[in-house]
Structures are given as structure tokens and as C-alpha cells.
Amino acid sequence: MTIVLIPGLLCDASIWTSQVAALSQRAPVVVADLSTQDSITAMARDTLALAQGPLAVVGHSMGARVALEMVRLAPERIERLALLDTGAHPRRDGEEATRQVLVDLARREGMAALADRWLPPMVHEARTGDAALMEPLREMVKRATADQHDRQIRALLGRPNAREHLSAIACPTLVAVGRQDRWSPLAQHEEIAAAIPGARLVIIEDSGHMSPVEQPDQVTAALLAWLDMESPMTADRIPDTPLFDRERQRRGYRINKMAMGLSKPENREAFKADEEAYLDRFSLTADEKKAVMSRDWREMVRLGGNLFFILKISAVDPVRITEIGAHQAGMAHDAFLRDRLGKK
């Protein structure tokens, strides 16, 4: 497993200095670079490509939104998820105009002027005059460019509505927030933690939005404990009932979401008109597409397809529910009828 640290808006690897030193004792650590992309999805894809295999992903602010998109795109790769000082809501009314003021300031007066305007509300109100905290943050913002800021603001304004996917997250998840975060308040994080099964909420005391540098020891301690969190998947297995197996649900997120869409008439028509194009909407892998298009129910189940969801495909291409049920249970159809349904 590789630990991936994702910085937020106008932040770089320096915001994770304390955490890299501690976490690298537990696993390889890489820090994402979000300076060149202009969409959250592009940032997520580039970050997924930083390392092969399973990932433990830590995102701060905008970086946590990227982390949530990584889970949506590749749930089977995300072993652990930590979301710091962030949000899951879509763009709010009036947000574009508010952010444009800062975009224009950076273009007109430069990054130093932007740092002086943007940074103070990002930290604990009592520490805005703390040079030891503020000067490194100010230098970090000055290392960025107005073009980078513009791209990242476009990415934030076009962000996906991550709220829709929170309940599908099945890995050990930490939600952490500075007690005095004025940009992403505690109540916002309480909602996120409540929506993610088994999530742990940690409050970073005496900290604003920049918790990894305002209170590095508290954040590092929370992350080290997160690496030892028990998976919620181990707590709710029901013997011989793959339907309730969280690992299977996690693997099959894309197939199941695609199939659930077939409950809508317009999606069934799109599926019938061009199956491959419809499947591409949901970023199915080549193996997943092959299984669906060949109606290989056993393979769909092996890839994490769930009877409740993939049954929707039968609305377009009829098949007996007992056949899908047999594949879900890993049994031959005759044995399923006999042993599970009592038919002779």
C-alpha cells in the first residue's frame, strides 16, 4: 500500500512536511501535484497514476475533494481514506462571483497580494499575526502562479457533487477538521462523517482550515491512528450472503451504479441504442464492459455485481432472476433451486 497525500488550493508538498516524516515510517508516501489540471476528475486520474496497487489517500481541502473523486473512479484501489478540512457539497449560489474577486486580484496585483487577502481567514483567528505560521504559508502561495490559481478555481467551480457517493464508501475513513475552521466548519464535517459508513470524526483543537501546519502533531496522530482503523467491512458480514459483503459492493461500484441507472426509461433507451457508450458514462473497466455486454452474469458477480442492481439489466434483456441469484450465491442453477429455494 502507498500513502498518497493531496494538498489543497494553492498548496504544495510543504503543507505535508510533518506528516511525510511520520507516515513514511509506515508505508511509501507520495505527494500529489495539482498545479496543472483544471478539473477535479483530471486531478483524480493523475493522482491515481502516481502509484500502482492499493492506496491510502489523505486529502486536505480541495485535495479531499480529489480524494473523493478517486474513490468514485477506482473504489477497488482505495484501501483507506482521510478527508481533512473540506466539503462534499456542489457549487453554491454566488460562489463563482466570490472566487472571481480573488482570481482578478491575483491577475492584477500578483500572488503576494492574493496571499495577504486569502490566507488570514484560512487559519485560526488568534494566529493571523504568528509569523512562524504565516510566513511559510505566504511563501507557499507565492510559489504558485495566477494561472495555476485560475485553473484550480475552475476545477472547484466545476466539482462533482460528492454527497451522492458518500454512502458507497466502504473503506476505513477519517474525517478531520480544525475546531476553528472558518472556511469548512465542523458541522459540515459532521454531515460527511454521518454519511460514510463507519467513518471516524476527529476534531483538531486550536486550529483553523490549515490544520496540517497549524497543529501538525494532532493531525499526524490522527492519521497514524487511521492507519490502524479496523475496516467496517469486517463488522457486517453475513455468512453465505454475498449481497451484504462490503468488499464485493466496493469492487462492483461501477457496475452496480450503471445497472441502477437502468431503472430510468431514458437510460434503458440509451443502453439499447448504444450499450458501449452507455457503459462508458460510468467508467467501466474493459473487463466490466466485456462481462456486461456478453451478459456473463457469473463474471459480473465476480467483479462485484450485486443481484439487487444487475437485475435491472433484465429489464432490457430478460433473464430469470433465479439464474442471477445462483451466480450471486456462487452455485449451479439446479443446486440453487434445490438447496436455496427447495425446488425439486
Phi, psi and chi 1 to 4 in degrees:
 res  aa     phi    psi   chi1   chi2   chi3   chi4
   1 MET       -  137.9 -179.7  179.2   70.9      -
   2 THR  -109.7  136.9  -58.2      -      -      -
   3 ILE   -91.0  125.2  -60.1  172.0      -      -
   4 VAL  -112.6  123.5  179.2      -      -      -
   5 LEU  -105.0  128.5  -56.2  177.5      -      -
   6 ILE  -119.8  115.9  -46.5  176.6      -      -
   7 PRO   -76.7  166.6   28.1  -32.9      -      -
   8 GLY   -95.3 -166.0      -      -      -      -
   9 LEU   -53.0  126.9  175.2   68.3      -      -
  10 LEU    62.7   11.5  -66.3  175.8      -      -
  11 CYS  -102.4  157.6  -64.0      -      -      -
  12 ASP  -132.2 -166.1   57.8   26.7      -      -
  13 ALA   -61.1  -21.8      -      -      -      -
  14 SER   -63.6  -22.9   65.3      -      -      -
  15 ILE   -70.3  -17.9 -158.6  152.7      -      -
  16 TRP  -105.2   12.1  -63.6  117.1      -      -
  17 THR   -52.3  -48.5  -60.4      -      -      -
  18 SER   -66.7  -39.2  -65.6      -      -      -
  19 GLN   -72.6  -36.1  -70.9   72.9   42.0      -
  20 VAL   -59.6  -44.1  168.8      -      -      -
  21 ALA   -60.6  -39.7      -      -      -      -
  22 ALA   -81.5  -44.9      -      -      -      -
  23 LEU   -70.6  -27.4  -64.0  177.5      -      -
  24 SER   -67.3  -12.5   60.5      -      -      -
  25 GLN   -76.1  -15.5  -56.9  -59.6  -50.0      -
  26 ARG  -105.0  -30.5  -60.8  -72.4  -61.3  -87.1
  27 ALA  -168.1  162.4      -      -      -      -
  28 PRO   -59.4  141.9  -21.1   32.1      -      -
  29 VAL  -123.6  134.3  175.3      -      -      -
  30 VAL  -128.9  150.6  -64.6      -      -      -
  31 VAL  -114.6  129.1  179.2      -      -      -
  32 ALA   -73.9  154.4      -      -      -      -
  33 ASP  -116.0  113.1  178.4    2.4      -      -
  34 LEU  -107.5   26.9  -54.0 -175.7      -      -
  35 SER   -87.1  -12.5   64.0      -      -      -
  36 THR  -113.9  -14.8   62.8      -      -      -
  37 GLN   -92.8  161.3  -49.0   90.2  -22.3      -
  38 ASP  -125.9   20.3   61.7    1.2      -      -
  39 SER  -147.9  150.5   78.3      -      -      -
  40 ILE   -63.3  -37.4  -62.6  -65.3      -      -
  41 THR   -66.6  -41.5  -60.8      -      -      -
  42 ALA   -63.9  -40.3      -      -      -      -
  43 MET   -60.7  -42.3  -67.2  171.3  178.1      -
  44 ALA   -65.4  -43.0      -      -      -      -
  45 ARG   -64.8  -43.0  -68.0 -170.2 -172.2  -78.6
  46 ASP   -64.8  -37.0  -73.9   -7.3      -      -
  47 THR   -71.1  -38.4  -55.3      -      -      -
  48 LEU   -59.7  -29.9  -77.4  165.5      -      -
  49 ALA   -81.7   -3.3      -      -      -      -
  50 LEU   -69.0  -27.6  -72.5  176.9      -      -
  51 ALA  -149.8  153.7      -      -      -      -
  52 GLN   -90.6  157.6  -60.6  -62.0  -48.3      -
  53 GLY    80.9 -163.7      -      -      -      -
  54 PRO   -69.5  149.2   23.4  -32.4      -      -
  55 LEU  -129.4  143.2  -54.7  174.0      -      -
  56 ALA  -107.8  114.9      -      -      -      -
  57 VAL  -110.7  128.3 -178.2      -      -      -
  58 VAL  -119.7  121.7 -175.5      -      -      -
  59 GLY  -122.8  140.5      -      -      -      -
  60 HIS  -115.2  127.5  172.5 -108.0      -      -
  61 SER    57.9 -120.9 -167.4      -      -      -
  62 MET   -57.1  -34.3  179.9 -175.5   72.8      -
  63 GLY   -62.0  -30.6      -      -      -      -
  64 ALA   -71.6  -32.8      -      -      -      -
  65 ARG   -65.1  -36.7  -69.2 -175.7  176.0  -83.9
  66 VAL   -64.3  -41.5  173.8      -      -      -
  67 ALA   -60.2  -42.1      -      -      -      -
  68 LEU   -64.1  -36.6  -74.1  168.2      -      -
  69 GLU   -69.1  -34.0 -178.2   69.4   -7.2      -
  70 MET   -61.8  -40.3  -68.5  168.6   68.7      -
  71 VAL   -64.1  -39.9  176.9      -      -      -
  72 ARG   -64.7  -41.3 -173.7 -172.5   72.7   81.2
  73 LEU   -75.8  -37.9  -67.5  172.8      -      -
  74 ALA  -142.2   64.3      -      -      -      -
  75 PRO   -60.3  -27.2   22.2  -33.6      -      -
  76 GLU   -70.8  -15.5   73.0  -75.4   -5.7      -
  77 ARG   -97.7  -18.1  -68.5 -167.3   60.1 -158.4
  78 ILE   -90.3  105.1  -49.2  -55.5      -      -
  79 GLU   -82.1  -33.3  -66.7  -73.4  -38.5      -
  80 ARG  -146.9  151.0  -65.9  178.1  179.6  -87.6
  81 LEU  -138.0  131.1  176.8   67.9      -      -
  82 ALA  -128.4  127.4      -      -      -      -
  83 LEU  -118.9  117.4  -51.4  170.8      -      -
  84 LEU  -117.0  128.4  -80.9   59.2      -      -
  85 ASP    47.3   66.9  -60.1  -71.6      -      -
  86 THR  -145.7 -164.0 -168.7      -      -      -
  87 GLY  -152.3  165.6      -      -      -      -
  88 ALA  -124.3    0.9      -      -      -      -
  89 HIS   -78.8  156.0   52.5  -83.2      -      -
  90 PRO   -75.9 -178.8   28.4  -34.8      -      -
  91 ARG   -58.8  137.0 -177.5  170.9   70.3 -179.3
  92 ARG   -95.7  158.5  -70.2  169.9  167.6  157.0
  93 ASP   -59.2  132.8  -68.7  -17.7      -      -
  94 GLY    83.6   -5.5      -      -      -      -
  95 GLU   -66.9  -38.5 -177.8  177.6  -19.7      -
  96 GLU   -60.8  -44.3 -177.2  173.3    5.4      -
  97 ALA   -65.2  -40.3      -      -      -      -
  98 THR   -62.9  -44.2  -59.2      -      -      -
  99 ARG   -71.6  -30.6  -68.7 -171.4 -178.0  -84.7
 100 GLN   -63.9  -31.1 -171.7   62.8   43.6      -
 101 VAL   -57.4  -42.8  170.6      -      -      -
 102 LEU   -75.1  -34.6  -65.9  179.1      -      -
 103 VAL   -60.1  -45.9  170.0      -      -      -
 104 ASP   -64.9  -38.4  -66.9  -18.3      -      -
 105 LEU   -61.8  -45.0  175.1   65.1      -      -
 106 ALA   -62.9  -39.8      -      -      -      -
 107 ARG   -67.5  -39.3  -67.8  -75.1 -173.0 -166.0
 108 ARG   -82.7  -42.5 -175.3  177.0   63.6 -108.9
 109 GLU  -118.3   -8.0  -60.8 -177.3   32.7      -
 110 GLY   100.4  171.3      -      -      -      -
 111 MET   -72.6  -27.6  -63.5  -56.6  -70.0      -
 112 ALA   -64.2  -41.8      -      -      -      -
 113 ALA   -65.1  -39.3      -      -      -      -
 114 LEU   -62.9  -43.8  175.5   62.2      -      -
 115 ALA   -59.2  -42.7      -      -      -      -
 116 ASP   -65.1  -31.1  -68.6  -19.8      -      -
 117 ARG   -85.5  -41.4  175.6   82.1   65.0   86.7
 118 TRP   -84.4  -36.9  178.4   69.6      -      -
 119 LEU   -70.7  -43.6  -82.6  173.8      -      -
 120 PRO   -53.1  -42.6  -31.1   39.3      -      -
 121 PRO   -70.6  -10.0  -18.7   32.2      -      -
 122 MET   -85.2  -10.7  -66.8  -68.9  109.8      -
 123 VAL  -120.2  168.5  -57.4      -      -      -
 124 HIS   -52.6  132.2 -169.2  -48.1      -      -
 125 GLU   -56.2  -32.3 -167.7  170.0    9.9      -
 126 ALA   -75.6   -8.3      -      -      -      -
 127 ARG  -114.5   11.3  -62.9 -169.4   66.4 -173.5
 128 THR   -64.5  -20.9   55.9      -      -      -
 129 GLY   -99.5    9.5      -      -      -      -
 130 ASP   -84.6  100.7 -177.7  -13.1      -      -
 131 ALA   -62.3  -34.5      -      -      -      -
 132 ALA   -63.4  -29.6      -      -      -      -
 133 LEU   -87.9  -47.4  170.9   66.5      -      -
 134 MET   -75.3  -36.8  -61.4  -57.8  -67.5      -
 135 GLU   -64.5  -45.3  -77.4  -52.7  -50.2      -
 136 PRO   -61.3  -37.3  -25.4   35.6      -      -
 137 LEU   -65.8  -41.5  -73.2  173.2      -      -
 138 ARG   -63.3  -42.8 -169.2  170.9 -173.3  -87.8
 139 GLU   -64.4  -35.3  -69.7  -56.8  -48.0      -
 140 MET   -62.9  -45.6  178.4 -176.6   69.1      -
 141 VAL   -64.0  -39.0  172.7      -      -      -
 142 LYS   -66.4  -24.5  -72.0  169.0   60.0  179.2
 143 ARG   -71.2  -22.9  -74.0 -165.9  -66.1  -88.2
 144 ALA   -77.0  174.6      -      -      -      -
 145 THR  -124.5  163.7   65.9      -      -      -
 146 ALA   -62.4  -35.7      -      -      -      -
 147 ASP   -64.7  -43.5  -75.5  -18.5      -      -
 148 GLN   -60.5  -45.5  173.9 -174.2  -30.3      -
 149 HIS   -58.6  -44.8 -178.9 -128.8      -      -
 150 ASP   -60.2  -45.6 -169.0   12.2      -      -
 151 ARG   -61.9  -44.5  -75.0 -169.0  -65.1  -89.7
 152 GLN   -68.7  -34.7  -69.3 -177.5  -25.5      -
 153 ILE   -66.2  -41.2  -67.8  -60.7      -      -
 154 ARG   -60.4  -40.2  -71.2 -157.3  -55.4  -88.9
 155 ALA   -61.9  -43.2      -      -      -      -
 156 LEU   -67.2  -40.0  -77.6  168.6      -      -
 157 LEU   -68.1  -28.1  -68.5  173.4      -      -
 158 GLY   -98.0   15.6      -      -      -      -
 159 ARG   -62.7  150.0   63.3 -173.4 -180.0  -96.6
 160 PRO   -70.6  160.6  -13.2   26.2      -      -
 161 ASN   -83.6   93.2 -179.0    3.8      -      -
 162 ALA   -70.5  -17.9      -      -      -      -
 163 ARG   -56.4  -33.2  -78.8  175.8  174.0  162.0
 164 GLU   -64.1  -19.8  -61.8  176.1  -12.1      -
 165 HIS  -112.5   -1.5  -48.9  -66.0      -      -
 166 LEU   -62.1  -39.9  -63.8  179.1      -      -
 167 SER   -68.6  -15.9   62.5      -      -      -
 168 ALA   -88.2   -7.7      -      -      -      -
 169 ILE   -71.2  125.4  -63.4  172.5      -      -
 170 ALA  -121.7    7.8      -      -      -      -
 171 CYS   -99.7  162.7   60.5      -      -      -
 172 PRO   -57.4  123.8  -24.6   35.1      -      -
 173 THR  -127.3  131.1  -59.5      -      -      -
 174 LEU  -106.7  132.6  168.3   69.5      -      -
 175 VAL  -119.3  116.2  179.9      -      -      -
 176 ALA  -126.4  145.6      -      -      -      -
 177 VAL  -151.2  142.6   57.4      -      -      -
 178 GLY   -69.0  135.3      -      -      -      -
 179 ARG   -55.2  -36.5  173.5   79.3   73.2  179.5
 180 GLN  -104.2   26.7  -70.4   78.0   23.4      -
 181 ASP   -68.2  111.3 -170.8  -26.3      -      -
 182 ARG   -86.8  -16.8  -68.5  175.4  -80.0  166.1
 183 TRP   -89.7  -44.1 -179.1 -104.6      -      -
 184 SER  -126.0   86.8  -56.9      -      -      -
 185 PRO   -70.6  166.8   23.3  -32.2      -      -
 186 LEU   -54.6  -44.5  171.4   58.3      -      -
 187 ALA   -56.9  -35.6      -      -      -      -
 188 GLN   -62.5  -38.6 -167.1  163.9  -74.7      -
 189 HIS   -77.4  -31.0  -66.6   75.2      -      -
 190 GLU   -61.9  -38.9  -69.6  173.3  -27.1      -
 191 GLU   -66.1  -42.7  -67.3  176.3    4.2      -
 192 ILE   -62.9  -47.8  -65.7  171.4      -      -
 193 ALA   -62.7  -37.2      -      -      -      -
 194 ALA   -67.6  -27.7      -      -      -      -
 195 ALA   -85.0  -18.9      -      -      -      -
 196 ILE   -99.1  120.7  -60.4  173.9      -      -
 197 PRO   -56.0  126.0  -25.6   35.3      -      -
 198 GLY    73.5    9.0      -      -      -      -
 199 ALA   -66.5  147.3      -      -      -      -
 200 ARG  -107.6  125.1  175.1 -174.1  -64.7  170.1
 201 LEU   -96.7  127.2  176.4   65.9      -      -
 202 VAL  -124.5  130.1  172.7      -      -      -
 203 ILE   -99.8  124.9  -60.7  172.7      -      -
 204 ILE   -89.5  112.7  -52.4  -59.6      -      -
 205 GLU   -74.4  148.4  -59.8  -65.7  -13.1      -
 206 ASP    55.1   47.2  -61.8  -45.2      -      -
 207 SER  -144.9  145.1  179.0      -      -      -
 208 GLY   -94.4 -144.9      -      -      -      -
 209 HIS   -71.6  -28.0 -171.1   71.4      -      -
 210 MET   -91.6   50.3  -64.8  -66.3 -172.9      -
 211 SER   -57.6  -35.3   60.5      -      -      -
 212 PRO   -60.5  -25.7  -26.6   37.0      -      -
 213 VAL  -107.8  -24.2  -69.4      -      -      -
 214 GLU   -71.7  -42.4  -69.8 -175.4   65.7      -
 215 GLN  -135.3   67.8  -65.3  -64.9  -19.5      -
 216 PRO   -61.1  -36.0   20.7  -33.5      -      -
 217 ASP   -66.9  -41.3  -68.7  -15.3      -      -
 218 GLN   -64.9  -43.2  -72.3 -172.9   52.4      -
 219 VAL   -64.8  -44.4  170.3      -      -      -
 220 THR   -61.8  -43.1  -61.7      -      -      -
 221 ALA   -61.2  -41.1      -      -      -      -
 222 ALA   -64.3  -38.6      -      -      -      -
 223 LEU   -71.4  -38.2  -69.0  173.7      -      -
 224 LEU   -64.7  -40.1  -69.9  172.2      -      -
 225 ALA   -65.7  -36.3      -      -      -      -
 226 TRP   -62.4  -36.7  160.9   74.0      -      -
 227 LEU   -64.2  -20.2  -72.0  174.7      -      -
 228 ASP  -103.0    2.1  -65.8  -35.1      -      -
 229 MET   -61.0  138.5  -85.3  179.2   66.6      -
 230 GLU   -72.0  140.6 -178.7 -179.0   -1.0      -
 231 SER   -68.8  136.1  170.6      -      -      -
 232 PRO   -64.3  -15.8   22.5  -32.7      -      -
 233 MET   -68.2  -24.8  -67.2 -177.6  -68.6      -
 234 THR   -79.6  -11.8   63.7      -      -      -
 235 ALA   -94.4  -14.6      -      -      -      -
 236 ASP  -134.2   48.6   48.4   -7.5      -      -
 237 ARG   -88.5  139.9  -71.1 -175.1 -175.1  -85.7
 238 ILE  -117.4  121.7  -62.6  178.0      -      -
 239 PRO   -53.4  138.1  -25.7   34.9      -      -
 240 ASP    60.9   22.7  -59.6  -40.5      -      -
 241 THR  -132.1   79.1  -47.6      -      -      -
 242 PRO   -58.7  -21.2  -23.1   33.2      -      -
 243 LEU   -54.2  -32.1  177.0   64.5      -      -
 244 PHE  -103.6   15.4  -69.3   95.3      -      -
 245 ASP   -83.6  110.7 -174.9  -36.3      -      -
 246 ARG   -63.7  -34.2  -79.1 -171.0  173.9  -86.3
 247 GLU   -62.2  -40.5  178.4   62.1   32.0      -
 248 ARG   -65.5  -42.3 -172.5 -177.5  -64.2  -90.2
 249 GLN   -61.8  -39.6  -69.4  176.4   14.3      -
 250 ARG   -65.4  -45.5 -176.4  168.0  164.4 -130.0
 251 ARG   -62.1  -38.4  -77.1 -157.2  -44.0  -86.0
 252 GLY   -93.1   16.8      -      -      -      -
 253 TYR   -53.6  -46.6  177.5   78.4      -      -
 254 ARG   -67.3  -46.9  -71.9  179.3  -65.3  -95.1
 255 ILE   -60.4  -46.1  -73.7 -179.9      -      -
 256 ASN   -67.4  -38.3  -67.2  -31.9      -      -
 257 LYS   -66.2  -42.4 -176.3  177.2 -179.6 -177.3
 258 MET   -59.4  -48.0  173.0  -80.7  -59.0      -
 259 ALA   -65.3  -37.7      -      -      -      -
 260 MET   -62.5  -31.5 -169.5   62.4 -175.9      -
 261 GLY   -62.4  -21.9      -      -      -      -
 262 LEU   -73.3   -1.3  -64.7  175.0      -      -
 263 SER   -72.5  -14.8   59.4      -      -      -
 264 LYS   -96.3  132.5  -63.9 -179.3  179.1  179.9
 265 PRO   -55.5  -40.7  -23.7   33.0      -      -
 266 GLU   -66.6  -31.9   60.7  -90.2   26.1      -
 267 ASN   -74.0  -35.6  -72.7  -17.9      -      -
 268 ARG   -62.5  -39.5  -68.7 -163.4  -66.8  -87.5
 269 GLU   -66.2  -40.3  -69.1  -56.1  -46.4      -
 270 ALA   -64.9  -39.4      -      -      -      -
 271 PHE   -62.8  -44.8 -176.6   81.6      -      -
 272 LYS   -68.1  -32.9  -71.7 -170.7  -74.5 -172.7
 273 ALA   -72.9  -40.1      -      -      -      -
 274 ASP  -158.4   92.0 -171.2  -24.2      -      -
 275 GLU   -58.3  -46.2  -76.9 -169.5   21.2      -
 276 GLU   -63.4  -41.8 -173.3  167.4   10.4      -
 277 ALA   -63.5  -38.4      -      -      -      -
 278 TYR   -65.6  -43.3  178.8   79.5      -      -
 279 LEU   -64.1  -34.8  -60.6 -177.9      -      -
 280 ASP   -65.3  -23.5  -76.1  -20.4      -      -
 281 ARG   -59.2  -27.6  -67.5 -173.7 -165.3  175.3
 282 PHE  -107.6   11.9  -60.2   88.5      -      -
 283 SER    57.1   39.0  -57.2      -      -      -
 284 LEU   -64.0  145.2  -92.9   65.5      -      -
 285 THR   -71.9  169.5   66.2      -      -      -
 286 ALA   -60.5  -41.3      -      -      -      -
 287 ASP   -65.9  -40.0  -73.0  -16.4      -      -
 288 GLU   -65.9  -42.8  -70.1  166.8  -15.6      -
 289 LYS   -62.3  -43.6  -72.4  170.9   62.6  174.8
 290 LYS   -60.3  -43.8 -179.2  179.4  177.8 -178.4
 291 ALA   -63.5  -43.1      -      -      -      -
 292 VAL   -68.3  -46.9  173.0      -      -      -
 293 MET   -69.5  -25.3  -64.7  178.2   71.7      -
 294 SER   -94.1    0.0   63.4      -      -      -
 295 ARG    54.7   42.2  -56.9  -61.1 -171.9  -89.9
 296 ASP   -86.9   87.3 -172.8  -21.4      -      -
 297 TRP   -62.1  -39.6  -57.3  100.9      -      -
 298 ARG   -62.0  -41.8 -174.8  176.1  -62.3  -83.2
 299 GLU   -69.1  -38.6  179.8   65.3    3.9      -
 300 MET   -58.2  -43.3  -81.0 -172.0 -103.3      -
 301 VAL   -65.8  -41.9  169.3      -      -      -
 302 ARG   -60.5  -33.9 -171.8 -171.3   72.2   79.4
 303 LEU   -83.1    2.4  -67.9  168.8      -      -
 304 GLY   107.7    3.6      -      -      -      -
 305 GLY   -61.5  140.2      -      -      -      -
 306 ASN  -113.9  137.0 -172.6  -73.4      -      -
 307 LEU   -50.4  -44.0  172.1   61.7      -      -
 308 PHE   -57.2  -36.6  176.5   82.6      -      -
 309 PHE   -90.2  -52.4  -61.6  103.6      -      -
 310 ILE   -69.4  -14.0   61.6  176.6      -      -
 311 LEU   -58.5  -26.8  178.6   62.6      -      -
 312 LYS   -61.8  -26.1  -54.7  -64.7 -171.8  -64.7
 313 ILE   -63.3  -28.9  -60.1  172.9      -      -
 314 SER   -69.4  -13.6   68.8      -      -      -
 315 ALA   -69.8  -22.7      -      -      -      -
 316 VAL  -100.3  -40.0  177.4      -      -      -
 317 ASP  -131.3   89.4 -169.5   -2.8      -      -
 318 PRO   -56.0  139.1  -25.3   35.4      -      -
 319 VAL  -151.7  150.0   64.4      -      -      -
 320 ARG   -66.2  133.8  -72.2  179.7  -64.9  177.4
 321 ILE   -61.1  -30.0 -171.7  173.9      -      -
 322 THR   -67.5  -28.1   54.2      -      -      -
 323 GLU   -68.0  -43.7  -68.3 -176.1   22.0      -
 324 ILE   -66.8  -39.7  -54.6  175.1      -      -
 325 GLY   -59.7  -39.3      -      -      -      -
 326 ALA   -64.3  -42.3      -      -      -      -
 327 HIS   -65.2  -39.3  -67.8  -48.8      -      -
 328 GLN   -60.5  -38.1  179.3   85.4   21.4      -
 329 ALA   -84.9   -6.3      -      -      -      -
 330 GLY    72.4   33.9      -      -      -      -
 331 MET  -125.0  157.3  -58.5  171.8   66.7      -
 332 ALA   -67.0  150.5      -      -      -      -
 333 HIS   -59.9  -44.5 -172.3 -123.5      -      -
 334 ASP   -61.7  -42.6  -71.4  -15.0      -      -
 335 ALA   -66.5  -37.0      -      -      -      -
 336 PHE   -63.3  -45.6 -179.0   78.2      -      -
 337 LEU   -60.7  -41.8  -67.7  177.0      -      -
 338 ARG   -73.9  -50.6 -179.3 -174.4   67.0 -112.2
 339 ASP   -85.9  -32.4  -62.5  -18.8      -      -
 340 ARG   -96.6  -32.1  -65.6  -66.4  179.1   87.8
 341 LEU  -111.1   -4.9  -56.9 -177.5      -      -
 342 GLY    71.7   21.2      -      -      -      -
 343 LYS   -90.8  144.3  -66.5 -175.4  178.7  -67.8
 344 LYS  -109.5      -  -62.3 -178.9  179.3  179.2
